[in-house]
Amino acid sequence: MNKGDINKGDINKADKNKAGMNKEFREKNANNLKLLGMFAVSFAVLTVATGGKFFSAGQMKLIAYLFPEMGVLSLGMMLAMISGGIDLTVVAVADLSGILCCMMLKAVMPNDASLPVQILVLLLVVAVGLVIGGLCGAFSGTLISRIGIPAMVATLGASDIILGLAVGITNGSSVKELPPILNGVVSYRLFDAIPASTIIFAVCAGAVAFILNKTSLGFKIYMIGSNKTATRYSGIDDKKTITLTYMISGMLSSVSGLLMCGHFNSARSDFGKSYLTPAILICVLAGVSPNGGKGKAAGMVIAVVILQTLSSGFSMFQNISDYYKNLIWGLVLILVMIINVTSERRKARG
């Protein structure tokens, strides 16, 4: 064999390896590429339908400001779904945490406090909110993992309990006249362009991606969602893992609740009532399997931007009432599920 033949063989081998890597990349990122295509199409359609009004700096800033509330909430839902369950308490936890944190902020914040003191008090309130969310998640996780109640039933019942507490504490009214620091932080724009809420969402998404991809907890969550029985026999403490999963979901819900309170500069027990179906829809769009074991944070980021883009676009049409949004999201959810199930069946046959 001469030198030319060796070089040709090496080149052919390298080409095959490159082709294999490209195929693997496409398979792993197929859903993300599909989501990017959906975003481009929906953005173009809304821009044309609104005569170019949708494609404006003000509208883009509004989308960047609003989507983190629903996005952080959806990250918690994603973790529960990857583990093979579902967390129907996310909205209730967000509302209860927001109410308790805002009441604490009003009670603890000194009058005429300096900015550093206000920030320290806010950080304390945020820490308390995370504890509240973690405790609510631990309650749901215990019902599921220790007692054996199915996730849907357990979190539905827990949601009613948590929401009942929120309504009872406030008697159905709002917590108003908050210290300005919460609204100031949530409304702040870095370089007068990037909302602080978007940065908070990016941090939460990065943390969830790190947990899922780089920690043993993330590996266990995927394992439990893929095959709970095999995971139990492999020596993994599935009860502890499920409880931790729902605790993290509760903490993310608390962050979302604080973002809502900062946005409205008040707290109420029904702020997030319209977010439950969109949160599930975002997960399904992002490629999270309702059966568990599948889903990535990167897909969630794209999916939540798509849904907020559509929501903001619908709001620009006066003949589309906000009361129809739940109808639209429900129809889209069913349609996406049909497409996903059909696609999975075709792959199984092929």
Solvent accessible surface area in square Angstrom, and as a share of the most:
residue,aa,sasa,rsa
1,M,191,0.85
2,N,96,0.49
3,K,158,0.67
4,G,37,0.35
5,D,65,0.34
6,I,85,0.43
7,N,69,0.36
8,K,131,0.56
9,G,38,0.36
10,D,84,0.44
11,I,103,0.52
12,N,85,0.44
13,K,133,0.56
14,A,57,0.44
15,D,80,0.41
16,K,150,0.63
17,N,84,0.43
18,K,132,0.56
19,A,59,0.46
20,G,39,0.37
21,M,133,0.59
22,N,67,0.34
23,K,117,0.49
24,E,88,0.39
25,F,126,0.53
26,R,134,0.49
27,E,113,0.51
28,K,151,0.64
29,N,36,0.18
30,A,55,0.42
31,N,43,0.22
32,N,30,0.15
33,L,93,0.46
34,K,100,0.43
35,L,1,0.00
36,L,90,0.45
37,G,36,0.35
38,M,74,0.33
39,F,64,0.26
40,A,58,0.45
41,V,96,0.55
42,S,16,0.10
43,F,39,0.16
44,A,53,0.41
45,V,90,0.52
46,L,11,0.06
47,T,27,0.16
48,V,122,0.70
49,A,59,0.45
50,T,17,0.10
51,G,69,0.67
52,G,34,0.33
53,K,145,0.61
54,F,0,0.00
55,F,131,0.54
56,S,46,0.30
57,A,75,0.59
58,G,50,0.48
59,Q,23,0.10
60,M,60,0.27
61,K,75,0.32
62,L,76,0.38
63,I,13,0.07
64,A,24,0.19
65,Y,30,0.12
66,L,39,0.20
67,F,17,0.07
68,P,0,0.00
69,E,4,0.02
70,M,9,0.04
71,G,1,0.01
72,V,0,0.00
73,L,0,0.00
74,S,0,0.00
75,L,0,0.00
76,G,0,0.00
77,M,0,0.00
78,M,0,0.00
79,L,0,0.00
80,A,0,0.00
81,M,6,0.03
82,I,0,0.00
83,S,9,0.06
84,G,42,0.40
85,G,14,0.13
86,I,27,0.14
87,D,2,0.01
88,L,22,0.11
89,T,2,0.01
90,V,1,0.00
91,V,17,0.10
92,A,3,0.02
93,V,1,0.01
94,A,0,0.00
95,D,6,0.03
96,L,9,0.04
97,S,0,0.00
98,G,1,0.01
99,I,0,0.00
100,L,54,0.27
101,C,1,0.00
102,C,0,0.00
103,M,81,0.36
104,M,47,0.21
105,L,1,0.00
106,K,88,0.37
107,A,86,0.67
108,V,66,0.38
109,M,23,0.10
110,P,65,0.41
111,N,142,0.73
112,D,153,0.79
113,A,19,0.15
114,S,62,0.40
115,L,107,0.53
116,P,87,0.55
117,V,57,0.33
118,Q,36,0.16
119,I,74,0.37
120,L,120,0.60
121,V,14,0.08
122,L,14,0.07
123,L,105,0.52
124,L,90,0.45
125,V,2,0.01
126,V,45,0.26
127,A,48,0.37
128,V,46,0.27
129,G,0,0.00
130,L,53,0.26
131,V,89,0.51
132,I,25,0.13
133,G,0,0.00
134,G,5,0.05
135,L,119,0.59
136,C,16,0.09
137,G,2,0.02
138,A,24,0.18
139,F,84,0.35
140,S,1,0.00
141,G,0,0.00
142,T,54,0.31
143,L,31,0.15
144,I,18,0.09
145,S,12,0.08
146,R,135,0.49
147,I,112,0.57
148,G,55,0.53
149,I,53,0.27
150,P,88,0.56
151,A,16,0.12
152,M,118,0.52
153,V,92,0.53
154,A,4,0.03
155,T,0,0.00
156,L,97,0.48
157,G,34,0.33
158,A,1,0.01
159,S,16,0.10
160,D,92,0.48
161,I,95,0.48
162,I,6,0.03
163,L,65,0.33
164,G,42,0.40
165,L,96,0.48
166,A,0,0.00
167,V,64,0.37
168,G,51,0.49
169,I,70,0.36
170,T,12,0.07
171,N,135,0.69
172,G,27,0.26
173,S,60,0.39
174,S,33,0.21
175,V,16,0.09
176,K,124,0.52
177,E,155,0.69
178,L,14,0.07
179,P,19,0.12
180,P,100,0.63
181,I,14,0.07
182,L,9,0.04
183,N,44,0.23
184,G,39,0.38
185,V,53,0.31
186,V,5,0.03
187,S,47,0.30
188,Y,124,0.47
189,R,66,0.24
190,L,60,0.30
191,F,167,0.70
192,D,107,0.55
193,A,51,0.40
194,I,74,0.38
195,P,2,0.01
196,A,12,0.09
197,S,1,0.01
198,T,28,0.16
199,I,67,0.34
200,I,52,0.26
201,F,7,0.03
202,A,59,0.46
203,V,99,0.57
204,C,14,0.08
205,A,9,0.07
206,G,41,0.39
207,A,50,0.39
208,V,2,0.01
209,A,28,0.21
210,F,117,0.49
211,I,34,0.17
212,L,7,0.04
213,N,79,0.41
214,K,150,0.64
215,T,43,0.25
216,S,76,0.49
217,L,34,0.17
218,G,0,0.00
219,F,118,0.49
220,K,66,0.28
221,I,0,0.00
222,Y,40,0.15
223,M,62,0.27
224,I,5,0.03
225,G,10,0.09
226,S,78,0.50
227,N,80,0.41
228,K,83,0.35
229,T,76,0.44
230,A,50,0.38
231,T,0,0.00
232,R,116,0.42
233,Y,181,0.69
234,S,70,0.45
235,G,68,0.65
236,I,28,0.14
237,D,74,0.38
238,D,11,0.06
239,K,87,0.37
240,K,114,0.48
241,T,5,0.03
242,I,8,0.04
243,T,22,0.13
244,L,62,0.31
245,T,0,0.00
246,Y,3,0.01
247,M,58,0.26
248,I,32,0.16
249,S,0,0.00
250,G,1,0.01
251,M,68,0.31
252,L,15,0.07
253,S,1,0.00
254,S,0,0.00
255,V,25,0.14
256,S,0,0.00
257,G,1,0.01
258,L,11,0.06
259,L,4,0.02
260,M,2,0.01
261,C,4,0.02
262,G,0,0.00
263,H,50,0.22
264,F,103,0.43
265,N,63,0.32
266,S,16,0.10
267,A,0,0.00
268,R,84,0.31
269,S,10,0.07
270,D,50,0.26
271,F,45,0.19
272,G,0,0.00
273,K,150,0.64
274,S,52,0.33
275,Y,45,0.17
276,L,53,0.27
277,T,45,0.26
278,P,2,0.01
279,A,0,0.00
280,I,31,0.16
281,L,0,0.00
282,I,0,0.00
283,C,0,0.00
284,V,3,0.02
285,L,12,0.06
286,A,6,0.05
287,G,19,0.18
288,V,3,0.01
289,S,24,0.15
290,P,61,0.38
291,N,129,0.66
292,G,11,0.11
293,G,19,0.18
294,K,107,0.45
295,G,6,0.06
296,K,108,0.46
297,A,7,0.05
298,A,56,0.44
299,G,0,0.00
300,M,3,0.01
301,V,54,0.31
302,I,31,0.16
303,A,0,0.00
304,V,1,0.01
305,V,38,0.22
306,I,2,0.01
307,L,0,0.00
308,Q,15,0.06
309,T,1,0.01
310,L,39,0.19
311,S,16,0.10
312,S,6,0.04
313,G,0,0.00
314,F,36,0.15
315,S,68,0.44
316,M,66,0.29
317,F,58,0.24
318,Q,187,0.83
319,N,130,0.67
320,I,56,0.28
321,S,39,0.25
322,D,98,0.51
323,Y,202,0.77
324,Y,119,0.45
325,K,36,0.15
326,N,87,0.44
327,L,101,0.50
328,I,40,0.20
329,W,11,0.04
330,G,25,0.24
331,L,113,0.56
332,V,42,0.24
333,L,30,0.15
334,I,103,0.52
335,L,103,0.51
336,V,19,0.11
337,M,53,0.24
338,I,99,0.50
339,I,92,0.47
340,N,41,0.21
341,V,61,0.35
342,T,54,0.31
343,S,45,0.29
344,E,91,0.41
345,R,149,0.54
346,R,169,0.62
347,K,139,0.59
348,A,89,0.69
349,R,201,0.73
350,G,100,0.96
